[in-house]
Amino acid sequence: MVDIPGLPVPDAGPVFAFALLVHIAAGVTAVLAGLVAMLTRKGGAWHMGAGRVFLVGIVALFATMAVMTVIRWPATAHLAALGASALSAAALGWRNRRRGGSDGAHIAWMSLAYVAMLTAFYVDNGPHLPVWERLPDWSFWFLPAAVGAPLTIRAIRRHQGGSPASPAVRGRSET
């Protein structure tokens, strides 16, 4: 076991170490790109660019997770399930947008991908992080969703209610 700033890292060989290095870079990239996408005007250049970077980050996270999971199976099977959930949700969110689906579904799928990504991080690293180390193990599984779900609902409601092109506004009759 190697200790990198308080986080124990398995000494599983050079392939694992390289995959972990790329995984960390992809994770930081996906987190930051996801934040930019969340905080910028929907449909704008920044939102779409950040969304693409987020999607690439999720794909890279999944690929490196797969390598590390094979090396450390079965200890990391739960992380493989979370990674598959994040990748699937991101792919569905991207597909929804490409096929002209609803904004609400796009927001929900991409939010689910973001929450699954954070859940995997906290499940794996939470017990070693300052403050988080004091929380019970179950909280690493549920806190990201407990925070993400209300924010996602708010974003969907806000987007549907505030856009003149949204079905909620278009369907209103003028009297």
Phi and psi restraints in degrees (value plus and minus 20) as a CYANA .aco file:
   2 VAL   PHI    -129.8   -89.8
   2 VAL   PSI     121.8   161.8
   3 ASP   PHI    -127.8   -87.8
   3 ASP   PSI      94.4   134.4
   4 ILE   PHI    -132.8   -92.8
   4 ILE   PSI     100.5   140.5
   5 PRO   PHI       3.3    43.3
   5 PRO   PSI      40.7    80.7
   6 GLY   PHI      65.3   105.3
   6 GLY   PSI     -29.2    10.8
   7 LEU   PHI    -124.0   -84.0
   7 LEU   PSI     101.5   141.5
   8 PRO   PHI     -92.9   -52.9
   8 PRO   PSI     110.9   150.9
   9 VAL   PHI    -139.4   -99.4
   9 VAL   PSI     106.2   146.2
  10 PRO   PHI     -81.5   -41.5
  10 PRO   PSI     117.4   157.4
  11 ASP   PHI    -108.4   -68.4
  11 ASP   PSI      64.5   104.5
  12 ALA   PHI    -131.5   -91.5
  12 ALA   PSI       1.2    41.2
  13 GLY   PHI      80.7   120.7
  13 GLY   PSI     152.1   192.1
  14 PRO   PHI     -88.8   -48.8
  14 PRO   PSI     -52.4   -12.4
  15 VAL   PHI     -85.9   -45.9
  15 VAL   PSI     -64.7   -24.7
  16 PHE   PHI     -81.9   -41.9
  16 PHE   PSI     -65.3   -25.3
  17 ALA   PHI     -81.1   -41.1
  17 ALA   PSI     -62.9   -22.9
  18 PHE   PHI     -86.8   -46.8
  18 PHE   PSI     -63.8   -23.8
  19 ALA   PHI     -80.8   -40.8
  19 ALA   PSI     -59.9   -19.9
  20 LEU   PHI     -85.1   -45.1
  20 LEU   PSI     -61.2   -21.2
  21 LEU   PHI     -80.9   -40.9
  21 LEU   PSI     -66.6   -26.6
  22 VAL   PHI     -86.0   -46.0
  22 VAL   PSI     -58.1   -18.1
  23 HIS   PHI     -81.1   -41.1
  23 HIS   PSI     -64.5   -24.5
  24 ILE   PHI     -83.5   -43.5
  24 ILE   PSI     -65.5   -25.5
  25 ALA   PHI     -81.9   -41.9
  25 ALA   PSI     -62.4   -22.4
  26 ALA   PHI     -85.6   -45.6
  26 ALA   PSI     -58.6   -18.6
  27 GLY   PHI     -85.3   -45.3
  27 GLY   PSI     -66.6   -26.6
  28 VAL   PHI     -82.0   -42.0
  28 VAL   PSI     -63.2   -23.2
  29 THR   PHI     -80.4   -40.4
  29 THR   PSI     -67.0   -27.0
  30 ALA   PHI     -84.9   -44.9
  30 ALA   PSI     -61.1   -21.1
  31 VAL   PHI     -82.1   -42.1
  31 VAL   PSI     -68.1   -28.1
  32 LEU   PHI     -88.0   -48.0
  32 LEU   PSI     -63.5   -23.5
  33 ALA   PHI     -83.9   -43.9
  33 ALA   PSI     -59.4   -19.4
  34 GLY   PHI     -81.7   -41.7
  34 GLY   PSI     -61.0   -21.0
  35 LEU   PHI     -83.4   -43.4
  35 LEU   PSI     -63.7   -23.7
  36 VAL   PHI     -80.9   -40.9
  36 VAL   PSI     -65.0   -25.0
  37 ALA   PHI     -81.0   -41.0
  37 ALA   PSI     -59.5   -19.5
  38 MET   PHI     -88.1   -48.1
  38 MET   PSI     -53.6   -13.6
  39 LEU   PHI    -119.0   -79.0
  39 LEU   PSI     -18.5    21.5
  40 THR   PHI    -130.5   -90.5
  40 THR   PSI     146.0   186.0
  41 ARG   PHI     -81.2   -41.2
  41 ARG   PSI     106.4   146.4
  42 LYS   PHI     -83.0   -43.0
  42 LYS   PSI     111.9   151.9
  43 GLY   PHI      68.5   108.5
  43 GLY   PSI     -31.1     8.9
  44 GLY   PHI     -98.5   -58.5
  44 GLY   PSI     149.2   189.2
  45 ALA   PHI     -81.1   -41.1
  45 ALA   PSI     -62.4   -22.4
  46 TRP   PHI     -84.8   -44.8
  46 TRP   PSI     -62.9   -22.9
  47 HIS   PHI     -82.3   -42.3
  47 HIS   PSI     -67.8   -27.8
  48 MET   PHI     -88.6   -48.6
  48 MET   PSI     -60.3   -20.3
  49 GLY   PHI     -83.9   -43.9
  49 GLY   PSI     -66.0   -26.0
  50 ALA   PHI     -84.6   -44.6
  50 ALA   PSI     -57.0   -17.0
  51 GLY   PHI     -82.5   -42.5
  51 GLY   PSI     -60.4   -20.4
  52 ARG   PHI     -84.4   -44.4
  52 ARG   PSI     -63.3   -23.3
  53 VAL   PHI     -83.6   -43.6
  53 VAL   PSI     -60.5   -20.5
  54 PHE   PHI     -78.5   -38.5
  54 PHE   PSI     -66.6   -26.6
  55 LEU   PHI     -81.7   -41.7
  55 LEU   PSI     -64.5   -24.5
  56 VAL   PHI     -82.9   -42.9
  56 VAL   PSI     -60.0   -20.0
  57 GLY   PHI     -81.6   -41.6
  57 GLY   PSI     -62.1   -22.1
  58 ILE   PHI     -84.6   -44.6
  58 ILE   PSI     -61.3   -21.3
  59 VAL   PHI     -82.5   -42.5
  59 VAL   PSI     -64.4   -24.4
  60 ALA   PHI     -85.0   -45.0
  60 ALA   PSI     -59.7   -19.7
  61 LEU   PHI     -79.6   -39.6
  61 LEU   PSI     -65.1   -25.1
  62 PHE   PHI     -84.1   -44.1
  62 PHE   PSI     -65.0   -25.0
  63 ALA   PHI     -82.1   -42.1
  63 ALA   PSI     -65.3   -25.3
  64 THR   PHI     -91.6   -51.6
  64 THR   PSI     -54.0   -14.0
  65 MET   PHI     -82.1   -42.1
  65 MET   PSI     -59.8   -19.8
  66 ALA   PHI     -81.8   -41.8
  66 ALA   PSI     -62.7   -22.7
  67 VAL   PHI     -82.1   -42.1
  67 VAL   PSI     -68.6   -28.6
  68 MET   PHI     -87.2   -47.2
  68 MET   PSI     -54.5   -14.5
  69 THR   PHI     -86.9   -46.9
  69 THR   PSI     -61.7   -21.7
  70 VAL   PHI     -80.8   -40.8
  70 VAL   PSI     -61.9   -21.9
  71 ILE   PHI     -87.2   -47.2
  71 ILE   PSI     -55.9   -15.9
  72 ARG   PHI    -133.8   -93.8
  72 ARG   PSI       3.2    43.2
  73 TRP   PHI     -83.9   -43.9
  73 TRP   PSI     122.6   162.6
  74 PRO   PHI    -114.7   -74.7
  74 PRO   PSI     -15.9    24.1
  75 ALA   PHI     -80.1   -40.1
  75 ALA   PSI     -41.2    -1.2
  76 THR   PHI    -134.9   -94.9
  76 THR   PSI      -1.8    38.2
  77 ALA   PHI     -79.6   -39.6
  77 ALA   PSI     -58.7   -18.7
  78 HIS   PHI     -83.4   -43.4
  78 HIS   PSI     -53.9   -13.9
  79 LEU   PHI     -91.5   -51.5
  79 LEU   PSI     -52.7   -12.7
  80 ALA   PHI     -83.8   -43.8
  80 ALA   PSI     -60.2   -20.2
  81 ALA   PHI     -84.9   -44.9
  81 ALA   PSI     -62.1   -22.1
  82 LEU   PHI     -86.4   -46.4
  82 LEU   PSI     -60.1   -20.1
  83 GLY   PHI     -83.8   -43.8
  83 GLY   PSI     -61.6   -21.6
  84 ALA   PHI     -84.9   -44.9
  84 ALA   PSI     -57.4   -17.4
  85 SER   PHI     -84.3   -44.3
  85 SER   PSI     -64.7   -24.7
  86 ALA   PHI     -83.0   -43.0
  86 ALA   PSI     -65.7   -25.7
  87 LEU   PHI     -84.5   -44.5
  87 LEU   PSI     -64.7   -24.7
  88 SER   PHI     -81.5   -41.5
  88 SER   PSI     -65.3   -25.3
  89 ALA   PHI     -84.2   -44.2
  89 ALA   PSI     -62.6   -22.6
  90 ALA   PHI     -83.9   -43.9
  90 ALA   PSI     -61.5   -21.5
  91 ALA   PHI     -84.4   -44.4
  91 ALA   PSI     -60.7   -20.7
  92 LEU   PHI     -87.2   -47.2
  92 LEU   PSI     -57.9   -17.9
  93 GLY   PHI     -84.8   -44.8
  93 GLY   PSI     -62.0   -22.0
  94 TRP   PHI     -85.5   -45.5
  94 TRP   PSI     -65.4   -25.4
  95 ARG   PHI     -82.4   -42.4
  95 ARG   PSI     -61.3   -21.3
  96 ASN   PHI     -78.0   -38.0
  96 ASN   PSI     -64.9   -24.9
  97 ARG   PHI     -88.6   -48.6
  97 ARG   PSI     -61.1   -21.1
  98 ARG   PHI     -85.4   -45.4
  98 ARG   PSI     -50.1   -10.1
  99 ARG   PHI    -117.7   -77.7
  99 ARG   PSI      -7.5    32.5
 100 GLY   PHI      54.3    94.3
 100 GLY   PSI       5.4    45.4
 101 GLY   PHI     -90.3   -50.3
 101 GLY   PSI    -197.9  -157.9
 102 SER   PHI     -91.0   -51.0
 102 SER   PSI     129.2   169.2
 103 ASP   PHI     -83.0   -43.0
 103 ASP   PSI     -59.7   -19.7
 104 GLY   PHI     -80.6   -40.6
 104 GLY   PSI     -63.3   -23.3
 105 ALA   PHI     -86.0   -46.0
 105 ALA   PSI     -60.5   -20.5
 106 HIS   PHI     -81.0   -41.0
 106 HIS   PSI     -67.7   -27.7
 107 ILE   PHI     -81.3   -41.3
 107 ILE   PSI     -64.2   -24.2
 108 ALA   PHI     -82.8   -42.8
 108 ALA   PSI     -66.5   -26.5
 109 TRP   PHI     -85.0   -45.0
 109 TRP   PSI     -65.2   -25.2
 110 MET   PHI     -87.4   -47.4
 110 MET   PSI     -56.5   -16.5
 111 SER   PHI     -84.5   -44.5
 111 SER   PSI     -61.5   -21.5
 112 LEU   PHI     -80.9   -40.9
 112 LEU   PSI     -61.0   -21.0
 113 ALA   PHI     -81.0   -41.0
 113 ALA   PSI     -63.6   -23.6
 114 TYR   PHI     -84.8   -44.8
 114 TYR   PSI     -65.3   -25.3
 115 VAL   PHI     -84.6   -44.6
 115 VAL   PSI     -62.0   -22.0
 116 ALA   PHI     -83.0   -43.0
 116 ALA   PSI     -59.8   -19.8
 117 MET   PHI     -82.4   -42.4
 117 MET   PSI     -66.6   -26.6
 118 LEU   PHI     -86.9   -46.9
 118 LEU   PSI     -57.2   -17.2
 119 THR   PHI     -80.2   -40.2
 119 THR   PSI     -65.3   -25.3
 120 ALA   PHI     -79.1   -39.1
 120 ALA   PSI     -63.1   -23.1
 121 PHE   PHI     -80.3   -40.3
 121 PHE   PSI     -69.3   -29.3
 122 TYR   PHI     -90.4   -50.4
 122 TYR   PSI     -56.5   -16.5
 123 VAL   PHI     -81.7   -41.7
 123 VAL   PSI     -60.8   -20.8
 124 ASP   PHI     -99.5   -59.5
 124 ASP   PSI     -58.4   -18.4
 125 ASN   PHI    -132.3   -92.3
 125 ASN   PSI     -38.2     1.8
 126 GLY   PHI     -71.4   -31.4
 126 GLY   PSI     -63.1   -23.1
 127 PRO   PHI     -84.0   -44.0
 127 PRO   PSI     -30.0    10.0
 128 HIS   PHI    -132.9   -92.9
 128 HIS   PSI     -21.8    18.2
 129 LEU   PHI    -111.7   -71.7
 129 LEU   PSI     122.8   162.8
 130 PRO   PHI     -76.6   -36.6
 130 PRO   PSI     123.5   163.5
 131 VAL   PHI      52.0    92.0
 131 VAL   PSI     -73.7   -33.7
 132 TRP   PHI     -78.9   -38.9
 132 TRP   PSI     -50.4   -10.4
 133 GLU   PHI     -82.0   -42.0
 133 GLU   PSI     -39.0     1.0
 134 ARG   PHI    -106.4   -66.4
 134 ARG   PSI     -30.5     9.5
 135 LEU   PHI    -103.1   -63.1
 135 LEU   PSI     133.1   173.1
 136 PRO   PHI     -88.9   -48.9
 136 PRO   PSI     133.2   173.2
 137 ASP   PHI     -75.6   -35.6
 137 ASP   PSI     -58.0   -18.0
 138 TRP   PHI     -81.0   -41.0
 138 TRP   PSI     -48.2    -8.2
 139 SER   PHI     -85.5   -45.5
 139 SER   PSI     -49.7    -9.7
 140 PHE   PHI     -84.9   -44.9
 140 PHE   PSI     -49.1    -9.1
 141 TRP   PHI     -99.5   -59.5
 141 TRP   PSI     -51.9   -11.9
 142 PHE   PHI    -129.9   -89.9
 142 PHE   PSI     -44.3    -4.3
 143 LEU   PHI     -83.4   -43.4
 143 LEU   PSI     -62.3   -22.3
 144 PRO   PHI     -78.4   -38.4
 144 PRO   PSI     -60.4   -20.4
 145 ALA   PHI     -91.6   -51.6
 145 ALA   PSI     -56.2   -16.2
 146 ALA   PHI     -84.2   -44.2
 146 ALA   PSI     -52.9   -12.9
 147 VAL   PHI    -103.7   -63.7
 147 VAL   PSI     -62.8   -22.8
 148 GLY   PHI     -90.2   -50.2
 148 GLY   PSI     -56.6   -16.6
 149 ALA   PHI     -81.5   -41.5
 149 ALA   PSI     -70.7   -30.7
 150 PRO   PHI     -84.8   -44.8
 150 PRO   PSI     -55.2   -15.2
 151 LEU   PHI     -86.1   -46.1
 151 LEU   PSI     -58.1   -18.1
 152 THR   PHI     -86.2   -46.2
 152 THR   PSI     -65.9   -25.9
 153 ILE   PHI     -79.8   -39.8
 153 ILE   PSI     -63.5   -23.5
 154 ARG   PHI     -81.6   -41.6
 154 ARG   PSI     -63.8   -23.8
 155 ALA   PHI     -83.8   -43.8
 155 ALA   PSI     -61.8   -21.8
 156 ILE   PHI     -84.3   -44.3
 156 ILE   PSI     -68.2   -28.2
 157 ARG   PHI     -82.8   -42.8
 157 ARG   PSI     -62.8   -22.8
 158 ARG   PHI     -84.7   -44.7
 158 ARG   PSI     -62.1   -22.1
 159 HIS   PHI     -89.5   -49.5
 159 HIS   PSI     -62.9   -22.9
 160 GLN   PHI     -90.4   -50.4
 160 GLN   PSI     -53.5   -13.5
 161 GLY   PHI    -105.5   -65.5
 161 GLY   PSI     -39.5     0.5
 162 GLY   PHI    -124.1   -84.1
 162 GLY   PSI     -28.3    11.7
 163 SER   PHI    -118.6   -78.6
 163 SER   PSI     105.0   145.0
 164 PRO   PHI     -80.1   -40.1
 164 PRO   PSI     -42.7    -2.7
 165 ALA   PHI    -110.2   -70.2
 165 ALA   PSI     -24.6    15.4
 166 SER   PHI     -93.7   -53.7
 166 SER   PSI     131.0   171.0
 167 PRO   PHI     -78.3   -38.3
 167 PRO   PSI     -53.1   -13.1
 168 ALA   PHI     -83.4   -43.4
 168 ALA   PSI     -57.0   -17.0
 169 VAL   PHI    -104.2   -64.2
 169 VAL   PSI     -61.8   -21.8
 170 ARG   PHI     -80.8   -40.8
 170 ARG   PSI     -54.9   -14.9
 171 GLY   PHI     -96.5   -56.5
 171 GLY   PSI     -29.6    10.4
 172 ARG   PHI     -94.4   -54.4
 172 ARG   PSI     118.8   158.8
 173 SER   PHI    -111.6   -71.6
 173 SER   PSI     125.7   165.7
 174 GLU   PHI    -115.8   -75.8
 174 GLU   PSI     104.9   144.9
